[in-house]
Structure formats: structure tokens, C-alpha cells
Amino acid sequence: MFLQALEKQNPALIDAAVALWRKGEIAPDTCVIDVDQMLSNARLLLAEAKRLGLTLYAMSKQVGRNPQLCRLLIECGFTGIVAVDFKEARQLMRHGIPVSHVGHLVQPPESMIAEVLRHRPEVVTVFSLEKARSISAAALEIGIVQPLLLKVTDAGDALYSGQEGGFALSELPQVVAELSTLAGVSIAGVTHFPCMQYDAKQQRTVRTANMDTLLSARDILVEQGVDVIHVNAPSASSCETFAELAQLGVTHAEPGHALTGTTPANQRGTCQEKIAMLYLTEVSHQYEGRAYCFGGGYYRRGNLDNALVIDGDDRRRDRVITPDMSSIDYCLQLAESHPIGSAVVMCFRTQVFVTRSDVALISGVSTGKPVLMGLYDSLGNTIKAEAK
């Protein structure tokens, strides 16, 4: 999906990744991240958001809940990280990372609510009154009032399978009335997902029906006397979308893929954020005239379609034949034959936390002197500590 953009925007990352692989510092099935370029993208996003009056929470799931990257993003100016599920929250809190937003897309389980609240997130998203009551009770025991975001939904909204939930617009007045009786929580605002999506026909990112639902929910809350200070509109958050978000009255966005330059709009390498991540693997064996490389990093919505195979000084493009949905990606199949042991570089839209890939953080790519900063598994656990 992004191989063309990678070769256009950051070809040095290919050379750096292959050089470290040849030295044996990184293994096949590794997502290699150019930290310097990622932080450059972060500063670009923060500057544009500041100009437009938006607040940004960084997402870490796409890069494997990586604590080292999260610390660097906080140092860069992000106010905090968004944890889309409770295990991500647990991982980040364990490393002392400020988690600003919890509960969206996955609610905190009852047994973890008090632990989450003790880390003082700016907001917790709730899908139900029952969860709000549990949060209120835990907050009162701790001695705080926890601001909430209401996840909202309406007929005709675009919802991903496995991510359904939220308050219907029609029930918001009753929800506001009931939440006003809970002393441990307050309503900060509303959220939904996905609010923006890439349109292949228009070749740009456009608002979804969910955005209209989100804005309608905001207006209903205001009519009910709620001081709405937080309108959170995640998905495809990038410099391309910030101006429209601000114009619509959105207050918060949560860039994830924009940090690595892998938003769908950047397929041709035309976005301001540049590619900062690739997937490196190796040809494992041949079968019936085709090469198979080590897998583990395939993401079914990643639009993986091609690869660059590097054998010595020889570089050849090839088509990737992705596994069917019933199979585990032990290997990824290429359309042609290639020498066993060749490096294979791919670049696609991934969610590292649902893969088995390693994550290699490297610096010095642009100078031609790459250094491995640290090696992690797909859930942010250390394999090799950062270089001192």
C-alpha cells in the first residue's frame, strides 16, 4: 500500500533496516520505525493543531503500545496518550506514561476501574449508565470527580464489527438527567468512531455520518445545560483533516497512523507527514516456483499488495499473495521466485498490537548511520533495552 510512498519519502529507511538486518541486529517479521522521522511528523501535527486550537492525544496501538515512543511523544508536546483498550492502559500505566483517554474503543472492566482512575485520565468514555455508575462509585472512594465522554450512535452510522455500542441520540436527555445524580462523575463531552474516512474515489479523507451524529449529540447536550468542553472525533486524524475538524467545532483528535505517515491519503507520498515505518522480513523457502517469506505481521485491513526483495545489490518488486482469512500468516507468499535469505521490505497499514511482530526503533536514518535504539515485542515489552 505504501511502498511507493516509502521509496519516495524515506528511501534511507529501507537501507537502514536492511543494514541492521544484515548485521543480525533485527530479525525477520520486524516493524522498523524511523524515530527521528516519526518525531518530525509529531512536531508537524502538534504545530498545525496548535494553530487551529485542537488538542491532540497520541495513539500507540499502531506501533505496539511502545512505552519508549510514548515517552518521546510526550516530550514532543502531546498532552497524553489514548488507550483504546484496558490492556493498553495497563501497559502504559505500568511504565508511568500519562494516559489521557481511556474507554474508547473498549470499556474498562469493573475490576480495573479504580486502578485506571488513580492514574487520573483526563476523560473516560462510557457506553452505558451502568459503567458510569461504577466509575462514579470508584471516583467517590478515591475522592475525585471523573470527567466522562459519552460514546454516541444513531441509525445509519458506520460501525466496525466488534466495535458497536454507545448511547442513542434519542436517549441523551434521559442519560444527562441520570448522570447529573452521580456525584463522582461529570460530563465533559462526546465521542464517536470513525468520524473521518479515506474515500478512494475522491482520493481524500472525508467526514462520515458518524461526524453528524457526534455534532448532533454535542448540540443535544448543550440544550440540556451541559458545558461541553470536549468533542472528540478520532480516525484519520492528520494535518489533512485538522482544518475541517476545527471548523466543525471538534476540540480533540487522536493521530496514530499520521505519526508514521501511513494514513490512507499518503499512498502516493503526497502528505505532509512522511513514511516512518516499514515491515522487514526474509525469504524462508520456495514452493512450486514461488518464494515464501517469514510472516507474523500481516494485518487483514492493511491493504498489503507488494514487496521489495533485496538480494545483494539486486532489488526487485514483486506482488504479495496474502493469506486467506482462515489461515495464520506463518508465511507470506510472493508471486515469483527469489533466493532464500533475501531481505523483503513491505510497507502497509498495520496495527502492530494485533500481530506477532517485533518493533525496532532506530535513529540516525537520515545521516546514513542508523542506530538501534531498542527492540520490543508487539505489545511494548522490551526485547533489547534502548542504547545508552
ZADOFI-337420 format. One record per residue (C-alpha): x, y, z; chain. Coordinates in steps of 0.05 Angstrom, whole numbers, plus 32768, in hexadecimal, padded with zeros to 4 digits. Layout:
ZADOFI-337420
@x->X&y->Y&z->Z&c->A
...
END
This chain:
ZADOFI-337420
@x->8000&y->8000&z->8000&c->A
@x->8037&y->8031&z->8013&c->A
@x->8075&y->8014&z->7FF1&c->A
@x->8073&y->804A&z->7FBC&c->A
@x->806C&y->8080&z->7FF1&c->A
@x->80A5&y->8061&z->8019&c->A
@x->80D4&y->8062&z->7FDD&c->A
@x->80C1&y->80AA&z->7FCF&c->A
@x->80C1&y->80C8&z->8014&c->A
@x->80F2&y->809F&z->803D&c->A
@x->811D&y->8070&z->8012&c->A
@x->8154&y->8074&z->8046&c->A
@x->8128&y->804D&z->8076&c->A
@x->812B&y->8011&z->8047&c->A
@x->8177&y->8013&z->8046&c->A
@x->817B&y->801C&z->8092&c->A
@x->814C&y->7FE2&z->80A0&c->A
@x->8170&y->7FB3&z->8071&c->A
@x->81B4&y->7FC7&z->808D&c->A
@x->819E&y->7FB6&z->80D4&c->A
@x->817F&y->7F75&z->80BD&c->A
@x->81C0&y->7F61&z->809A&c->A
@x->81E5&y->7F6E&z->80DB&c->A
@x->81B5&y->7F41&z->80FF&c->A
@x->819B&y->7F79&z->812C&c->A
@x->8153&y->7F6F&z->8115&c->A
@x->812F&y->7F30&z->8100&c->A
@x->80FC&y->7F22&z->80CA&c->A
@x->80B4&y->7F36&z->80DB&c->A
@x->80C9&y->7F79&z->80F7&c->A
@x->80A7&y->7FBD&z->80F1&c->A
@x->80E0&y->7FEF&z->80EC&c->A
@x->80D1&y->8036&z->8102&c->A
@x->80FA&y->8073&z->80EF&c->A
@x->80F3&y->8097&z->8132&c->A
@x->8110&y->80D9&z->8118&c->A
@x->80DD&y->80DC&z->80DF&c->A
@x->80A4&y->80C7&z->810D&c->A
@x->80B5&y->8100&z->813D&c->A
@x->80BA&y->8130&z->8102&c->A
@x->8073&y->811A&z->80EF&c->A
@x->805D&y->8124&z->8137&c->A
@x->8078&y->816B&z->813A&c->A
@x->8055&y->817B&z->80F8&c->A
@x->8013&y->8160&z->8113&c->A
@x->801A&y->8186&z->8154&c->A
@x->802A&y->81C7&z->8132&c->A
@x->7FEE&y->81C2&z->8104&c->A
@x->7FC0&y->81AE&z->813D&c->A
@x->7FD8&y->81E9&z->8167&c->A
@x->7FCC&y->8219&z->812D&c->A
@x->7F84&y->8200&z->8128&c->A
@x->7F76&y->81FA&z->8173&c->A
@x->7F73&y->81AE&z->8175&c->A
@x->7F8C&y->8181&z->81AE&c->A
@x->7FAF&y->8141&z->8199&c->A
@x->7FB4&y->80FE&z->81BC&c->A
@x->7FE5&y->80CE&z->819C&c->A
@x->7FD2&y->8087&z->818C&c->A
@x->8004&y->804F&z->8199&c->A
@x->7FE0&y->8010&z->8183&c->A
@x->7FF7&y->8016&z->813B&c->A
@x->803F&y->8013&z->8152&c->A
@x->8035&y->7FDD&z->8186&c->A
@x->8025&y->8005&z->81C6&c->A
@x->806E&y->8018&z->81C7&c->A
@x->8081&y->803B&z->8208&c->A
@x->80C2&y->8059&z->81ED&c->A
@x->809E&y->8079&z->81B3&c->A
@x->8067&y->8092&z->81E1&c->A
@x->809A&y->80B4&z->820E&c->A
@x->80B9&y->80D6&z->81D2&c->A
@x->8075&y->80ED&z->81BA&c->A
@x->8065&y->810B&z->81FE&c->A
@x->80A8&y->812F&z->81FD&c->A
@x->8096&y->8148&z->81B8&c->A
@x->8057&y->816B&z->81D3&c->A
@x->801E&y->8139&z->81D3&c->A
@x->7FF4&y->8142&z->8211&c->A
@x->7FEB&y->80F7&z->8218&c->A
@x->7FDD&y->80B4&z->81F7&c->A
@x->7F9A&y->8095&z->81E6&c->A
@x->7F91&y->804C&z->81FB&c->A
@x->7F5E&y->802A&z->81CF&c->A
@x->7F57&y->7FEE&z->81FD&c->A
@x->7F65&y->7FDE&z->8245&c->A
@x->7FA2&y->7FB4&z->8237&c->A
@x->7FC2&y->7FEE&z->8213&c->A
@x->7FB1&y->801A&z->824E&c->A
@x->7FD0&y->7FE7&z->827E&c->A
@x->8010&y->7FE3&z->8254&c->A
@x->8018&y->802F&z->824F&c->A
@x->8007&y->803C&z->8298&c->A
@x->803A&y->8007&z->82AD&c->A
@x->806F&y->8031&z->828B&c->A
@x->8057&y->8073&z->82A9&c->A
@x->803C&y->808D&z->8267&c->A
@x->8004&y->80C1&z->826F&c->A
@x->7FC5&y->80A2&z->8253&c->A
@x->7F95&y->80DA&z->8242&c->A
@x->7F5B&y->80B3&z->8224&c->A
@x->7F42&y->806E&z->8239&c->A
@x->7F04&y->8047&z->8226&c->A
@x->7EFF&y->8051&z->81DB&c->A
@x->7EFD&y->8023&z->81B5&c->A
@x->7EFB&y->7FF1&z->81F0&c->A
@x->7EDB&y->7FFE&z->8234&c->A
@x->7F05&y->7FF5&z->8274&c->A
@x->7EF0&y->7FB5&z->8298&c->A
@x->7ED2&y->7FBC&z->82DD&c->A
@x->7F10&y->7FA0&z->8300&c->A
@x->7F3D&y->7FD5&z->82E0&c->A
@x->7F13&y->8014&z->82E8&c->A
@x->7F33&y->802B&z->8329&c->A
@x->7F79&y->801E&z->830F&c->A
@x->7F6B&y->8046&z->82D0&c->A
@x->7F4D&y->8080&z->82F7&c->A
@x->7F89&y->8084&z->8325&c->A
@x->7FB3&y->8095&z->82E9&c->A
@x->7F85&y->80D1&z->82DE&c->A
@x->7F73&y->80CD&z->8294&c->A
@x->7F57&y->810D&z->8278&c->A
@x->7F19&y->80E8&z->825E&c->A
@x->7EFA&y->80A3&z->8260&c->A
@x->7ECA&y->8090&z->8229&c->A
@x->7E8B&y->806A&z->823E&c->A
@x->7E59&y->8043&z->8215&c->A
@x->7E25&y->8037&z->824B&c->A
@x->7E07&y->8054&z->828B&c->A
@x->7E1D&y->8015&z->82B0&c->A
@x->7E66&y->8023&z->82A0&c->A
@x->7E5E&y->806C&z->82B3&c->A
@x->7E41&y->8057&z->82F7&c->A
@x->7E7D&y->802A&z->8303&c->A
@x->7EAD&y->8061&z->82F2&c->A
@x->7E88&y->8092&z->831F&c->A
@x->7E8B&y->8062&z->835A&c->A
@x->7ED6&y->8056&z->8350&c->A
@x->7EE4&y->80A0&z->8348&c->A
@x->7EC0&y->80B1&z->8388&c->A
@x->7EE9&y->807E&z->83AE&c->A
@x->7F29&y->809E&z->8392&c->A
@x->7F0F&y->80E4&z->839F&c->A
@x->7F0B&y->80FF&z->8358&c->A
@x->7ED7&y->8111&z->8324&c->A
@x->7EE7&y->80EE&z->82E2&c->A
@x->7ED5&y->8111&z->82A1&c->A
@x->7EB1&y->80E4&z->826F&c->A
@x->7EA9&y->80E2&z->8224&c->A
@x->7E68&y->80C4&z->820A&c->A
@x->7E71&y->8094&z->81CF&c->A
@x->7E36&y->80A3&z->81A2&c->A
@x->7E15&y->8080&z->8168&c->A
@x->7DDA&y->8086&z->8139&c->A
@x->7DB8&y->805F&z->8102&c->A
@x->7DE0&y->805F&z->80C2&c->A
@x->7E23&y->8069&z->80E4&c->A
@x->7E61&y->8044&z->80CA&c->A
@x->7E76&y->8013&z->8100&c->A
@x->7EAC&y->7FDF&z->80FB&c->A
@x->7E99&y->7F98&z->810F&c->A
@x->7EAD&y->7F8C&z->8157&c->A
@x->7EAD&y->7FD6&z->8167&c->A
@x->7E62&y->7FE3&z->816F&c->A
@x->7E48&y->8008&z->81AC&c->A
@x->7E35&y->804B&z->81C7&c->A
@x->7DFA&y->8077&z->81D9&c->A
@x->7DC4&y->8084&z->81A5&c->A
@x->7DB7&y->80CE&z->8197&c->A
@x->7D6E&y->80C5&z->81AD&c->A
@x->7D82&y->80AF&z->81F3&c->A
@x->7DB5&y->80E6&z->8201&c->A
@x->7D85&y->8114&z->8228&c->A
@x->7D75&y->80DB&z->8257&c->A
@x->7DBF&y->80C8&z->825C&c->A
@x->7DD2&y->810F&z->826E&c->A
@x->7D9C&y->8110&z->82A4&c->A
@x->7DB3&y->80CF&z->82C3&c->A
@x->7DFD&y->80E1&z->82C0&c->A
@x->7DEF&y->8122&z->82E3&c->A
@x->7DDB&y->80F9&z->8321&c->A
@x->7E20&y->80D8&z->8324&c->A
@x->7E4F&y->8100&z->8350&c->A
@x->7E8F&y->80DD&z->8339&c->A
@x->7E8C&y->80EF&z->82EF&c->A
@x->7E7F&y->812A&z->82C2&c->A
@x->7E70&y->812E&z->8277&c->A
@x->7EAA&y->814C&z->8250&c->A
@x->7E90&y->813E&z->820A&c->A
@x->7E85&y->810A&z->81D4&c->A
@x->7EAB&y->80DC&z->81A6&c->A
@x->7E9E&y->80AB&z->816C&c->A
@x->7EC5&y->8081&z->813A&c->A
@x->7ED7&y->8084&z->8101&c->A
@x->7EC8&y->80CD&z->80F5&c->A
@x->7EF4&y->80D5&z->80B7&c->A
@x->7F06&y->80A2&z->8081&c->A
@x->7F2E&y->80A0&z->8042&c->A
@x->7F04&y->80A0&z->8003&c->A
@x->7F29&y->807C&z->7FCB&c->A
@x->7EFE&y->809B&z->7F94&c->A
@x->7F09&y->80E2&z->7FAD&c->A
@x->7F51&y->80D1&z->7FC2&c->A
@x->7F49&y->80F8&z->8002&c->A
@x->7F31&y->80EF&z->8049&c->A
@x->7EE8&y->8103&z->8054&c->A
@x->7EB8&y->8106&z->808F&c->A
@x->7E8B&y->80CB&z->809C&c->A
@x->7E43&y->80C8&z->80B4&c->A
@x->7E61&y->80BD&z->80F9&c->A
@x->7E7A&y->8104&z->80FA&c->A
@x->7E34&y->811F&z->80F0&c->A
@x->7E1D&y->80F3&z->812A&c->A
@x->7E56&y->810D&z->8155&c->A
@x->7E44&y->8155&z->8148&c->A
@x->7DFA&y->8148&z->8153&c->A
@x->7E0B&y->8128&z->8196&c->A
@x->7E34&y->8165&z->81A9&c->A
@x->7DF9&y->8193&z->8199&c->A
@x->7DC9&y->8167&z->81C1&c->A
@x->7DF7&y->816A&z->81FE&c->A
@x->7DFD&y->81B5&z->81F9&c->A
@x->7DB0&y->81BA&z->81F6&c->A
@x->7DAF&y->8191&z->8236&c->A
@x->7DDB&y->81C3&z->8259&c->A
@x->7E1C&y->819C&z->8254&c->A
@x->7E5C&y->81C5&z->824D&c->A
@x->7E7B&y->819D&z->8213&c->A
@x->7EC6&y->81A9&z->8214&c->A
@x->7EDC&y->816A&z->81EF&c->A
@x->7EC5&y->8153&z->81AA&c->A
@x->7EF2&y->8119&z->8197&c->A
@x->7EF2&y->8103&z->814D&c->A
@x->7F24&y->80CB&z->8142&c->A
@x->7F38&y->80A6&z->8103&c->A
@x->7F66&y->80BE&z->80CB&c->A
@x->7F7E&y->80F9&z->80F6&c->A
@x->7FB4&y->811D&z->80CF&c->A
@x->7FC9&y->8160&z->80B4&c->A
@x->7F9A&y->8151&z->807A&c->A
@x->7F5D&y->814F&z->80A7&c->A
@x->7F6C&y->8180&z->80E0&c->A
@x->7F51&y->81BE&z->80BE&c->A
@x->7F0D&y->819D&z->80B1&c->A
@x->7F0B&y->8181&z->80F7&c->A
@x->7F18&y->81C6&z->8115&c->A
@x->7EE4&y->81E6&z->80E7&c->A
@x->7EAF&y->81B4&z->80FF&c->A
@x->7EBD&y->81C4&z->8148&c->A
@x->7EE5&y->8186&z->8159&c->A
@x->7F14&y->8191&z->8194&c->A
@x->7F3D&y->8151&z->8197&c->A
@x->7F5D&y->8122&z->8164&c->A
@x->7F86&y->80E3&z->816C&c->A
@x->7FBB&y->80D9&z->8136&c->A
@x->7FD9&y->8094&z->8130&c->A
@x->7FE9&y->8082&z->80E8&c->A
@x->7FFB&y->80CA&z->80DA&c->A
@x->8036&y->80C2&z->8109&c->A
@x->8054&y->808E&z->80DB&c->A
@x->803B&y->80AD&z->809A&c->A
@x->800E&y->8072&z->808C&c->A
@x->7FCA&y->8093&z->8085&c->A
@x->7FA6&y->807A&z->8046&c->A
@x->7FAB&y->80BF&z->8026&c->A
@x->7FF7&y->80B7&z->8023&c->A
@x->7FF9&y->807B&z->7FF4&c->A
@x->801D&y->80A4&z->7FBF&c->A
@x->8049&y->80C9&z->7FF1&c->A
@x->8026&y->810B&z->7FEA&c->A
@x->8014&y->811A&z->8033&c->A
@x->803C&y->8148&z->8061&c->A
@x->8049&y->810E&z->8091&c->A
@x->807E&y->80E1&z->8074&c->A
@x->8084&y->8095&z->8078&c->A
@x->80A9&y->8082&z->80B7&c->A
@x->809C&y->8037&z->80BB&c->A
@x->80A6&y->7FF9&z->8091&c->A
@x->80A0&y->7FAE&z->8099&c->A
@x->80DF&y->7F84&z->808F&c->A
@x->80E0&y->7F39&z->8085&c->A
@x->8109&y->7F05&z->8060&c->A
@x->80FE&y->7ECF&z->802B&c->A
@x->80F6&y->7E8D&z->8051&c->A
@x->80EC&y->7E59&z->801A&c->A
@x->80D1&y->7E4A&z->7FD4&c->A
@x->8093&y->7E23&z->7FC2&c->A
@x->8079&y->7E16&z->7F7C&c->A
@x->80A2&y->7E4D&z->7F5E&c->A
@x->8090&y->7E82&z->7F91&c->A
@x->80B6&y->7EA1&z->7FCB&c->A
@x->809A&y->7E9F&z->8011&c->A
@x->80B2&y->7ED0&z->8046&c->A
@x->80AC&y->7ECE&z->8091&c->A
@x->8069&y->7EEA&z->80A8&c->A
@x->804A&y->7F01&z->80E8&c->A
@x->803A&y->7F4A&z->80D8&c->A
@x->8000&y->7F43&z->80A8&c->A
@x->7FC4&y->7F6F&z->80B8&c->A
@x->7F87&y->7F5E&z->8090&c->A
@x->7F71&y->7FA6&z->8086&c->A
@x->7FB7&y->7FBD&z->8074&c->A
@x->7FAF&y->7FBC&z->8028&c->A
@x->7FF1&y->7F97&z->8021&c->A
@x->7FFE&y->7F8E&z->7FD7&c->A
@x->8048&y->7F91&z->7FC4&c->A
@x->808E&y->7F88&z->7FDE&c->A
@x->80D5&y->7F9B&z->7FCE&c->A
@x->8104&y->7F5F&z->7FCE&c->A
@x->814E&y->7F6E&z->7FDA&c->A
@x->8184&y->7F3B&z->7FC9&c->A
@x->81C8&y->7F5B&z->7FCE&c->A
@x->81C6&y->7F97&z->7FA0&c->A
@x->818B&y->7F7C&z->7F79&c->A
@x->8146&y->7F9A&z->7F88&c->A
@x->8106&y->7F7F&z->7F6B&c->A
@x->80BD&y->7F91&z->7F75&c->A
@x->808C&y->7F58&z->7F7E&c->A
@x->8043&y->7F4D&z->7F8E&c->A
@x->802F&y->7F32&z->7FD2&c->A
@x->7FFA&y->7EFB&z->7FD3&c->A
@x->7FD9&y->7F06&z->8016&c->A
@x->7FBF&y->7ECB&z->8040&c->A
@x->7F75&y->7EBD&z->8041&c->A
@x->7F4D&y->7ECF&z->807F&c->A
@x->7F4C&y->7E87&z->8099&c->A
@x->7F98&y->7E83&z->809C&c->A
@x->7FCE&y->7E99&z->80CC&c->A
@x->8004&y->7EC2&z->80AA&c->A
@x->803E&y->7E95&z->80BA&c->A
@x->805A&y->7EA8&z->8076&c->A
@x->8049&y->7EDC&z->8042&c->A
@x->804A&y->7EC5&z->7FFA&c->A
@x->806B&y->7EEC&z->7FC1&c->A
@x->8055&y->7EE4&z->7F79&c->A
@x->809B&y->7ED3&z->7F5F&c->A
@x->80D8&y->7EAC&z->7F73&c->A
@x->8110&y->7ECF&z->7F9A&c->A
@x->8150&y->7EB5&z->7FBC&c->A
@x->8148&y->7E99&z->8001&c->A
@x->8163&y->7ECB&z->8034&c->A
@x->8152&y->7F09&z->800C&c->A
@x->8138&y->7F45&z->8033&c->A
@x->80EF&y->7F57&z->8026&c->A
@x->80D5&y->7F9D&z->8034&c->A
@x->808B&y->7FAE&z->8037&c->A
@x->8065&y->7FEB&z->804C&c->A
@x->801B&y->7FE7&z->805C&c->A
@x->7FE7&y->7FFF&z->808D&c->A
@x->7FF1&y->7FD7&z->80CC&c->A
@x->7FDA&y->7FD0&z->8114&c->A
@x->8018&y->7FB4&z->8134&c->A
@x->7FF5&y->7FA1&z->8175&c->A
@x->7FCB&y->7F6B&z->8153&c->A
@x->8008&y->7F4C&z->8130&c->A
@x->8043&y->7F21&z->8147&c->A
@x->8077&y->7F52&z->812C&c->A
@x->80B3&y->7F6F&z->814F&c->A
@x->80BA&y->7FBB&z->8150&c->A
@x->80FF&y->7FD9&z->8143&c->A
@x->8109&y->8022&z->8153&c->A
@x->8143&y->8041&z->812D&c->A
@x->8162&y->8086&z->812A&c->A
@x->8194&y->80A5&z->80FA&c->A
@x->8171&y->808E&z->80BB&c->A
@x->8178&y->80D0&z->8096&c->A
@x->81C3&y->80D3&z->80A5&c->A
@x->81D0&y->808D&z->808A&c->A
@x->81E8&y->8076&z->80CF&c->A
@x->81AC&y->8050&z->80EC&c->A
@x->81AE&y->803C&z->8135&c->A
@x->817F&y->800A&z->8155&c->A
@x->815F&y->8030&z->8190&c->A
@x->8138&y->7FF6&z->81AB&c->A
@x->8114&y->7FB6&z->8198&c->A
@x->80CE&y->7FA5&z->81B0&c->A
@x->8098&y->7F71&z->81A5&c->A
@x->8054&y->7F83&z->8187&c->A
@x->8037&y->7F96&z->81CB&c->A
@x->806F&y->7FC5&z->81E1&c->A
@x->8097&y->7F95&z->820B&c->A
@x->80E3&y->7F9C&z->8208&c->A
@x->810C&y->7F6A&z->81E0&c->A
@x->814B&y->7F95&z->81DF&c->A
@x->8151&y->7FD4&z->8209&c->A
@x->815C&y->8017&z->81E9&c->A
@x->81A4&y->802A&z->81DA&c->A
@x->81C7&y->8056&z->820D&c->A
END
